[in-house]
Amino acid sequence: HVSVSLDMLVKLVRTFGPVIHSTVSGPALVGVDLHAEER
């Protein structure tokens, strides 16, 4: 059961990896701008 779940997890990471990366890198820049304005 563990090997099956790991295999599915790897497939999910390979599928959504680029999407998550682009989603995180986008708001990260916005978050930096917000923090800069707070100072």
C-alpha positions as CSV (number, residue, x, y, z in Angstrom):
1,H,0.0,0.0,0.0
2,V,2.8,2.4,0.8
3,S,4.6,1.8,-2.5
4,V,1.3,2.5,-4.4
5,S,0.7,5.8,-2.5
6,L,4.3,6.9,-3.1
7,D,3.9,6.2,-6.8
8,M,0.8,8.2,-7.0
9,L,2.4,11.0,-5.0
10,V,5.4,11.1,-7.4
11,K,3.0,11.3,-10.3
12,L,1.1,14.1,-8.7
13,V,4.3,16.0,-8.0
14,R,5.4,15.5,-11.6
15,T,2.0,16.7,-12.9
16,F,1.4,19.7,-10.6
17,G,5.1,20.6,-9.9
18,P,5.4,23.3,-12.6
19,V,1.9,24.6,-11.7
20,I,2.7,24.9,-8.0
21,H,6.1,26.5,-8.8
22,S,4.5,29.1,-11.0
23,T,1.7,29.7,-8.5
24,V,4.1,30.1,-5.6
25,S,6.7,32.3,-7.5
26,G,3.9,34.7,-8.6
27,P,2.3,35.5,-5.2
28,A,5.8,35.5,-3.6
29,L,6.7,38.6,-5.6
30,V,3.4,40.2,-4.7
31,G,4.0,39.4,-1.0
32,V,7.4,41.0,-1.1
33,D,5.9,44.2,-2.5
34,L,3.2,44.2,0.2
35,H,5.9,43.8,2.9
36,A,7.9,46.6,1.3
37,E,4.9,48.9,1.5
38,E,4.3,48.1,5.2
39,R,7.7,49.3,6.1
